[in-house]
Amino acid sequence: GRLEAVTQQMGYHPQYLDSFLKMQHYLMHMDGPLPFDCRHYIAIMAAARHQCRYLVNLHVLQFLRAGGDPQWLRGLEFIPPKLRNLNEINKILAHRPWLITKEHIEKLLKISEWSWSLAELVHAVVLLAHCHALASFVFGCGCEQDEGLGGRGSLKALPLGNQCFCEATAGNSCSQELLRINRKRSLDSCMELDSLRERMQRIHVETEGREEMRLLQQDREEGEGQGAQVGVQGGAEHPSDPFAGLSLLADPDGEVTGATNLACYMQDPDFGYQDFARRDEDQTQVFRVQDYSWEDHGFSLVNRLYSDIGHLLDEKFRMVDGLQSSAMAKRQGCEPSVFKRGIWNYIHCMFGIRYDDYDYAEVNQLLERMLKVYIKTVTCYPEKTNSEMFDRFWKQFKHSEKVHVNLLILEARMQAELLYALQAITQYMI
């Protein structure tokens, strides 16, 4: 269940990697408002919006390892209504976060059998924003393509919580607490892996057995003149098959192939990004940071409702801002802070977020056209990114510098989604 390809790329910036791993571990595996299986299912829903098989496959494995119901992997129709109700804000945050309103929040929190608590909703919002932004990084750095043709490769079924990848990141100063937890959990990892493999093989064998019996029964009934009726039944979906539409089988080497059909994890697949500049002026207003910012508003709200996550998110935002980029900036003929702010503000601008103290004419001066095209693609519709785009922009720049740009995209996008969602929650609370 490790983010191996992701951490290999982030390993070019080990201080950031350490910050990322701590936040990721806390969000997915430490105490929090949401059950562990639900966290991974929400991650599946979020990654599916961008057709990111790499992340979907990863969280399918961890969902099962956390004791999740295999039936849920058949799609949104088979999950509890409470989780399914999250689909709307998942869709909006992933593509047009400026459309989220306090009414969306109220609908989820209203008193009913399937209502969310504020703490649960904040946890879910952070999860959604994290996975949407991470999907951008996965596509932007080619991790999806690395999984094999069409991203349909296999993932190693590794121990839950084994998030650290220090051997690929020389100089990475991962926290001792995280390492201690990983070592403790790795003691019985072989037993866990065998258990998961046996469970999946057993389900596969049982499914094959049921299908064989069904075909025999169908042949028998057709022989008795009931072919027409059975023909309809034979083409129907069988509720007893927990993995209908899903290929999730372990081979002798412990390889597990992932989901083959991501459409079952989302509704309204045609809903996507639209340029904010083409919005209806009467319906959508520009988001002004001086009115609602992460530092002055979002941080305190998220930290109050989901203890400590605010500090971990803030550390990650500050870490990416503090990364050394003197070489990148020098090539562009400007100061490092000016260059990074140009990228950050350009990303936020695409989501309708404006800074009154910034001259947006600088963006066109600082960012060459191919770089802007790359940033917009990875930010707004990452599933359209390909390895050729990564190779074409900044041919004279190092791989680590391109990874740095993708880290800025990841964090700027995540903060943009959080600002809109947390502002809507604040308005609901007021």
TILUM-402344 format. One record per residue (C-alpha): x, y, z; residue number from 1. Coordinates in steps of 0.001 Angstrom, whole numbers, plus 500000, padded with zeros to 6 digits. Each point is the difference from the previous one (the first is absolute). Example, Ala and Ser with C-alpha at 12.3 -4.5 7.8 and 13.67 -1.06 7.14 Angstrom:
! TILUM-402344
(rec (512300, 495500, 507800), 1),
(rec (501370, 503440, 499340), 2),
***
This chain:
! TILUM-402344
(rec (500000, 500000, 500000), 1),
(rec (502968, 502374, 499767), 2),
(rec (500026, 502969, 497640), 3),
(rec (503246, 498707, 498514), 4),
(rec (500064, 501869, 496670), 5),
(rec (498768, 503179, 501701), 6),
(rec (502567, 499919, 502791), 7),
(rec (502785, 499261, 497518), 8),
(rec (499119, 503222, 498190), 9),
(rec (499558, 502016, 503202), 10),
(rec (503317, 498577, 501194), 11),
(rec (501739, 502660, 497891), 12),
(rec (498823, 502348, 502780), 13),
(rec (500411, 497914, 503190), 14),
(rec (498906, 502684, 502476), 15),
(rec (496709, 500382, 498203), 16),
(rec (499640, 496211, 499767), 17),
(rec (500277, 499687, 503776), 18),
(rec (497282, 502611, 500467), 19),
(rec (497777, 498306, 497403), 20),
(rec (500383, 496555, 501572), 21),
(rec (499108, 501257, 503477), 22),
(rec (496826, 501659, 498743), 23),
(rec (499050, 497024, 497812), 24),
(rec (500527, 497574, 502881), 25),
(rec (497964, 502088, 502435), 26),
(rec (497176, 500496, 497490), 27),
(rec (499652, 496320, 499086), 28),
(rec (501184, 497997, 503014), 29),
(rec (499809, 501967, 503251), 30),
(rec (497056, 500860, 502248), 31),
(rec (497397, 502150, 498302), 32),
(rec (496228, 500444, 499537), 33),
(rec (499656, 497548, 497075), 34),
(rec (500311, 496177, 500083), 35),
(rec (503084, 498685, 498211), 36),
(rec (498136, 498131, 497258), 37),
(rec (497937, 503115, 499207), 38),
(rec (503168, 502087, 499683), 39),
(rec (501339, 497721, 497290), 40),
(rec (496654, 499848, 498208), 41),
(rec (499788, 503800, 499949), 42),
(rec (503521, 499998, 498548), 43),
(rec (498801, 497579, 497295), 44),
(rec (497092, 502323, 499171), 45),
(rec (502323, 503011, 499812), 46),
(rec (502636, 498309, 497821), 47),
(rec (497341, 498609, 497648), 48),
(rec (498907, 503545, 499084), 49),
(rec (503320, 500349, 498172), 50),
(rec (500141, 496356, 498816), 51),
(rec (503126, 499477, 502093), 52),
(rec (500397, 496219, 500104), 53),
(rec (503246, 500266, 501946), 54),
(rec (498235, 501485, 503045), 55),
(rec (496778, 498016, 499562), 56),
(rec (501921, 496714, 499966), 57),
(rec (502029, 501041, 503034), 58),
(rec (496937, 500862, 502072), 59),
(rec (498005, 496971, 498835), 60),
(rec (502707, 497837, 501568), 61),
(rec (500075, 502047, 503184), 62),
(rec (496194, 500089, 500165), 63),
(rec (499937, 496191, 500063), 64),
(rec (502883, 499868, 502467), 65),
(rec (498080, 502337, 502311), 66),
(rec (497098, 497517, 500019), 67),
(rec (497884, 501760, 497382), 68),
(rec (496964, 498249, 498496), 69),
(rec (500978, 498612, 496543), 70),
(rec (496459, 500708, 498814), 71),
(rec (500770, 503738, 500110), 72),
(rec (502608, 499486, 497279), 73),
(rec (497195, 499294, 497547), 74),
(rec (499236, 503713, 499920), 75),
(rec (498112, 502877, 501586), 76),
(rec (496681, 498152, 499846), 77),
(rec (501301, 497508, 502546), 78),
(rec (501261, 502398, 502697), 79),
(rec (498070, 501559, 502896), 80),
(rec (497964, 503106, 499043), 81),
(rec (502085, 502106, 502373), 82),
(rec (503149, 499372, 497956), 83),
(rec (498144, 500235, 496701), 84),
(rec (498707, 503442, 500976), 85),
(rec (503617, 501206, 499955), 86),
(rec (500072, 499565, 496233), 87),
(rec (498727, 503507, 499237), 88),
(rec (502690, 501935, 501851), 89),
(rec (502613, 497511, 498771), 90),
(rec (499010, 500886, 496428), 91),
(rec (499903, 503753, 500635), 92),
(rec (503273, 500195, 501948), 93),
(rec (501811, 497928, 497373), 94),
(rec (499025, 502179, 497044), 95),
(rec (498308, 503300, 500932), 96),
(rec (500508, 500648, 503717), 97),
(rec (498663, 503551, 499696), 98),
(rec (496490, 498513, 499650), 99),
(rec (499894, 498538, 503510), 100),
(rec (497560, 501807, 502314), 101),
(rec (498789, 499843, 503573), 102),
(rec (496893, 498239, 498625), 103),
(rec (502166, 497033, 498976), 104),
(rec (501366, 499904, 503535), 105),
(rec (496559, 500330, 501583), 106),
(rec (498678, 497128, 497889), 107),
(rec (502658, 497668, 501388), 108),
(rec (499633, 501186, 503600), 109),
(rec (496209, 500116, 500197), 110),
(rec (498420, 497815, 502670), 111),
(rec (499208, 496628, 498496), 112),
(rec (501016, 496392, 500214), 113),
(rec (502939, 500636, 497652), 114),
(rec (501219, 503395, 501225), 115),
(rec (503659, 500926, 500368), 116),
(rec (501527, 501694, 503020), 117),
(rec (502102, 503119, 499454), 118),
(rec (503140, 498142, 501070), 119),
(rec (499309, 497119, 497590), 120),
(rec (499343, 502402, 497155), 121),
(rec (503234, 501928, 500577), 122),
(rec (501928, 496706, 500012), 123),
(rec (498277, 499001, 496749), 124),
(rec (500676, 503374, 498365), 125),
(rec (503712, 499803, 500835), 126),
(rec (500073, 496456, 498587), 127),
(rec (498290, 501046, 496778), 128),
(rec (502246, 503026, 499460), 129),
(rec (503104, 497942, 500833), 130),
(rec (499170, 497247, 497501), 131),
(rec (498936, 502373, 497210), 132),
(rec (503278, 501901, 500352), 133),
(rec (502036, 496809, 500326), 134),
(rec (498415, 498744, 496751), 135),
(rec (501412, 503127, 498336), 136),
(rec (503452, 499117, 501309), 137),
(rec (499656, 496346, 498940), 138),
(rec (499164, 500951, 496415), 139),
(rec (502356, 502978, 499936), 140),
(rec (503053, 497906, 500922), 141),
(rec (499010, 496987, 497897), 142),
(rec (499272, 497634, 502909), 143),
(rec (496756, 498905, 498337), 144),
(rec (501777, 499163, 496754), 145),
(rec (502677, 498112, 501931), 146),
(rec (497362, 497572, 501235), 147),
(rec (499879, 498475, 496545), 148),
(rec (498047, 500418, 496774), 149),
(rec (497035, 502239, 500701), 150),
(rec (500840, 500038, 503683), 151),
(rec (498627, 496483, 500374), 152),
(rec (503105, 498529, 501591), 153),
(rec (500189, 498125, 503269), 154),
(rec (500840, 501139, 503487), 155),
(rec (501811, 498117, 502714), 156),
(rec (497757, 499153, 502936), 157),
(rec (502223, 501523, 502680), 158),
(rec (499257, 500354, 503720), 159),
(rec (497507, 502614, 501068), 160),
(rec (501659, 503069, 501435), 161),
(rec (503334, 499295, 498343), 162),
(rec (499995, 503504, 498560), 163),
(rec (503695, 500777, 500273), 164),
(rec (502345, 499539, 497077), 165),
(rec (503287, 501186, 501450), 166),
(rec (502124, 497631, 497946), 167),
(rec (499057, 501976, 496876), 168),
(rec (500542, 503387, 501585), 169),
(rec (503557, 500402, 501230), 170),
(rec (500177, 502628, 502691), 171),
(rec (496325, 499782, 500859), 172),
(rec (499505, 500766, 503688), 173),
(rec (496772, 498113, 500621), 174),
(rec (498613, 500369, 503476), 175),
(rec (501084, 497369, 502499), 176),
(rec (496397, 499513, 501085), 177),
(rec (498926, 499138, 496455), 178),
(rec (502909, 497597, 499609), 179),
(rec (499185, 498371, 503344), 180),
(rec (496384, 499456, 498953), 181),
(rec (501059, 498569, 496648), 182),
(rec (502491, 497585, 501585), 183),
(rec (497396, 498825, 502499), 184),
(rec (497435, 499403, 497277), 185),
(rec (502489, 498221, 497759), 186),
(rec (500559, 497224, 502567), 187),
(rec (496859, 498171, 498943), 188),
(rec (499872, 501325, 496445), 189),
(rec (500629, 496577, 498462), 190),
(rec (497015, 498559, 501821), 191),
(rec (497860, 502966, 498898), 192),
(rec (501059, 499620, 496372), 193),
(rec (499325, 496259, 500015), 194),
(rec (496615, 500618, 501586), 195),
(rec (499011, 502582, 497405), 196),
(rec (501240, 497837, 497127), 197),
(rec (498103, 496957, 501304), 198),
(rec (496854, 502056, 500521), 199),
(rec (500086, 501345, 496460), 200),
(rec (500794, 496617, 498467), 201),
(rec (497186, 498413, 502023), 202),
(rec (497535, 502594, 498740), 203),
(rec (501215, 499388, 496455), 204),
(rec (499634, 496231, 500307), 205),
(rec (496549, 500334, 501562), 206),
(rec (498918, 502371, 497241), 207),
(rec (501258, 497648, 497296), 208),
(rec (498220, 497129, 501737), 209),
(rec (496709, 501877, 500106), 210),
(rec (500324, 500949, 496339), 211),
(rec (500680, 496379, 499010), 212),
(rec (496971, 498809, 501957), 213),
(rec (497871, 502734, 498456), 214),
(rec (501019, 498982, 496465), 215),
(rec (499275, 496337, 500727), 216),
(rec (496620, 500933, 501406), 217),
(rec (499322, 502213, 496958), 218),
(rec (500856, 497162, 497587), 219),
(rec (497747, 497637, 501943), 220),
(rec (497078, 502414, 499968), 221),
(rec (500481, 500842, 496332), 222),
(rec (499852, 496272, 499299), 223),
(rec (496636, 499949, 501745), 224),
(rec (498648, 502715, 497713), 225),
(rec (500490, 503006, 502267), 226),
(rec (502750, 501593, 497958), 227),
(rec (498287, 503348, 499466), 228),
(rec (499509, 500711, 503669), 229),
(rec (503465, 498839, 500978), 230),
(rec (501538, 502027, 497193), 231),
(rec (498859, 503159, 501743), 232),
(rec (501258, 498765, 503351), 233),
(rec (503331, 498988, 498518), 234),
(rec (500655, 503554, 498811), 235),
(rec (499006, 501566, 503309), 236),
(rec (502386, 501209, 502638), 237),
(rec (500431, 497589, 502881), 238),
(rec (499925, 501649, 503437), 239),
(rec (501887, 497056, 501432), 240),
(rec (503149, 500949, 498066), 241),
(rec (501876, 502491, 502199), 242),
(rec (502442, 500952, 497256), 243),
(rec (497712, 500538, 497004), 244),
(rec (501762, 502424, 497678), 245),
(rec (503198, 499823, 502042), 246),
(rec (503191, 498062, 499340), 247),
(rec (501697, 499752, 503361), 248),
(rec (501825, 496688, 500176), 249),
(rec (503275, 498970, 501584), 250),
(rec (502502, 497981, 498001), 251),
(rec (502633, 497698, 501573), 252),
(rec (502520, 502850, 500164), 253),
(rec (497735, 502157, 502094), 254),
(rec (499164, 502340, 497115), 255),
(rec (496469, 501364, 500106), 256),
(rec (498365, 501474, 496925), 257),
(rec (497660, 502883, 500653), 258),
(rec (496675, 501392, 498900), 259),
(rec (499235, 499609, 496303), 260),
(rec (496980, 502285, 499954), 261),
(rec (500144, 503336, 501805), 262),
(rec (496635, 501236, 498712), 263),
(rec (498205, 498153, 502797), 264),
(rec (501624, 502330, 502556), 265),
(rec (498580, 503244, 498633), 266),
(rec (496835, 501622, 498741), 267),
(rec (499710, 502667, 497295), 268),
(rec (503349, 499102, 498358), 269),
(rec (499613, 502802, 497427), 270),
(rec (500212, 502656, 502725), 271),
(rec (503475, 501535, 499734), 272),
(rec (502037, 503152, 500307), 273),
(rec (498797, 503188, 498297), 274),
(rec (502019, 503186, 499790), 275),
(rec (499084, 502178, 502952), 276),
(rec (500407, 503079, 497781), 277),
(rec (496945, 498871, 498020), 278),
(rec (497781, 499843, 503052), 279),
(rec (496634, 501724, 500346), 280),
(rec (500870, 503234, 501827), 281),
(rec (496627, 500050, 501735), 282),
(rec (500459, 496563, 501549), 283),
(rec (503676, 499726, 500877), 284),
(rec (502196, 502577, 501674), 285),
(rec (503786, 500100, 500064), 286),
(rec (501404, 498495, 503211), 287),
(rec (502082, 502728, 501669), 288),
(rec (502680, 498690, 502330), 289),
(rec (499905, 503069, 502217), 290),
(rec (496411, 499001, 500895), 291),
(rec (500705, 496327, 500706), 292),
(rec (503522, 498571, 500173), 293),
(rec (501580, 496754, 501160), 294),
(rec (502164, 501758, 502581), 295),
(rec (497259, 502128, 501582), 296),
(rec (496912, 497836, 499591), 297),
(rec (500393, 496516, 498499), 298),
(rec (502809, 498811, 502281), 299),
(rec (498150, 500709, 503262), 300),
(rec (496719, 498484, 498771), 301),
(rec (501471, 496741, 498737), 302),
(rec (502213, 499620, 503070), 303),
(rec (497059, 500551, 502347), 304),
(rec (497794, 497376, 498351), 305),
(rec (502717, 497439, 499136), 306),
(rec (502715, 500248, 502614), 307),
(rec (503595, 500551, 498808), 308),
(rec (499327, 499595, 496270), 309),
(rec (500212, 503780, 499614), 310),
(rec (503567, 500026, 501316), 311),
(rec (501032, 497175, 497644), 312),
(rec (498384, 501692, 496988), 313),
(rec (501560, 503332, 500919), 314),
(rec (503435, 498401, 500303), 315),
(rec (499580, 498509, 496533), 316),
(rec (498940, 503331, 498460), 317),
(rec (502959, 501752, 501635), 318),
(rec (502406, 497236, 498999), 319),
(rec (499187, 500241, 496289), 320),
(rec (500326, 503788, 500201), 321),
(rec (503412, 499650, 501622), 322),
(rec (501474, 497562, 497476), 323),
(rec (503162, 501277, 498341), 324),
(rec (499366, 501032, 496410), 325),
(rec (502855, 502391, 499276), 326),
(rec (500966, 498135, 496821), 327),
(rec (496468, 500114, 498617), 328),
(rec (499609, 503679, 500796), 329),
(rec (503433, 500877, 498627), 330),
(rec (499126, 498409, 496666), 331),
(rec (496839, 502105, 499930), 332),
(rec (501944, 503117, 500998), 333),
(rec (498258, 500725, 503298), 334),
(rec (500133, 499400, 503743), 335),
(rec (498927, 496533, 501277), 336),
(rec (497122, 501373, 502070), 337),
(rec (498709, 502009, 497029), 338),
(rec (500072, 496979, 497708), 339),
(rec (498233, 497676, 502475), 340),
(rec (497366, 502604, 500791), 341),
(rec (499321, 500408, 496284), 342),
(rec (499278, 496255, 499652), 343),
(rec (497926, 499882, 503208), 344),
(rec (497888, 503036, 499104), 345),
(rec (499499, 498788, 496425), 346),
(rec (498582, 496705, 501334), 347),
(rec (497727, 501800, 502465), 348),
(rec (498901, 502380, 497234), 349),
(rec (498710, 497041, 497968), 350),
(rec (497718, 499214, 502957), 351),
(rec (498810, 503576, 500382), 352),
(rec (502182, 500861, 503011), 353),
(rec (501574, 503475, 499846), 354),
(rec (502618, 501886, 501999), 355),
(rec (499444, 503766, 499997), 356),
(rec (503700, 500700, 500621), 357),
(rec (501190, 498100, 496917), 358),
(rec (500530, 501293, 496466), 359),
(rec (498726, 497166, 497788), 360),
(rec (501871, 501408, 497003), 361),
(rec (503057, 498369, 501603), 362),
(rec (498606, 496546, 499229), 363),
(rec (500397, 500459, 496253), 364),
(rec (503464, 501455, 500490), 365),
(rec (501217, 497192, 502282), 366),
(rec (498375, 496898, 498516), 367),
(rec (500687, 498977, 496419), 368),
(rec (497080, 498691, 497967), 369),
(rec (500889, 496279, 500136), 370),
(rec (500407, 500188, 503759), 371),
(rec (496584, 501666, 500368), 372),
(rec (498372, 497348, 497808), 373),
(rec (501623, 497263, 502076), 374),
(rec (498969, 501575, 503335), 375),
(rec (496400, 500496, 498881), 376),
(rec (499691, 496441, 498683), 377),
(rec (501455, 498381, 503129), 378),
(rec (497913, 502250, 502273), 379),
(rec (496614, 499971, 498278), 380),
(rec (499803, 496743, 498029), 381),
(rec (503014, 497886, 501038), 382),
(rec (498634, 496889, 498287), 383),
(rec (500879, 501676, 496675), 384),
(rec (503672, 500303, 500960), 385),
(rec (502486, 497743, 498237), 386),
(rec (503703, 499322, 500299), 387),
(rec (500724, 501995, 496848), 388),
(rec (498656, 503162, 501642), 389),
(rec (502316, 499447, 502965), 390),
(rec (502982, 499580, 497683), 391),
(rec (499178, 502974, 497784), 392),
(rec (499716, 502758, 502579), 393),
(rec (503253, 501456, 501319), 394),
(rec (502308, 497723, 498062), 395),
(rec (502997, 501745, 501550), 396),
(rec (498764, 499387, 503566), 397),
(rec (500888, 497134, 502285), 398),
(rec (497518, 497269, 500885), 399),
(rec (500007, 501148, 503638), 400),
(rec (498997, 503512, 498895), 401),
(rec (497055, 498614, 498053), 402),
(rec (498973, 498005, 503080), 403),
(rec (500193, 503262, 501976), 404),
(rec (497458, 501559, 497621), 405),
(rec (497696, 497013, 500530), 406),
(rec (500290, 500388, 503778), 407),
(rec (498936, 503636, 499657), 408),
(rec (497025, 498844, 497896), 409),
(rec (499071, 497375, 502604), 410),
(rec (500043, 502414, 502935), 411),
(rec (498460, 503000, 498230), 412),
(rec (497150, 497887, 498691), 413),
(rec (499369, 498362, 503358), 414),
(rec (499932, 503353, 501775), 415),
(rec (497603, 501407, 497391), 416),
(rec (497512, 497165, 500563), 417),
(rec (500322, 500314, 503767), 418),
(rec (499399, 503767, 499902), 419),
(rec (496713, 499619, 498131), 420),
(rec (498776, 497070, 502105), 421),
(rec (500991, 501518, 503342), 422),
(rec (498484, 503357, 499075), 423),
(rec (496695, 498239, 499212), 424),
(rec (500172, 498185, 503355), 425),
(rec (500706, 503315, 501757), 426),
(rec (497026, 501641, 498294), 427),
(rec (497794, 497088, 501054), 428),
(rec (501182, 500288, 503603), 429),
(rec (499377, 503750, 500049), 430),
***
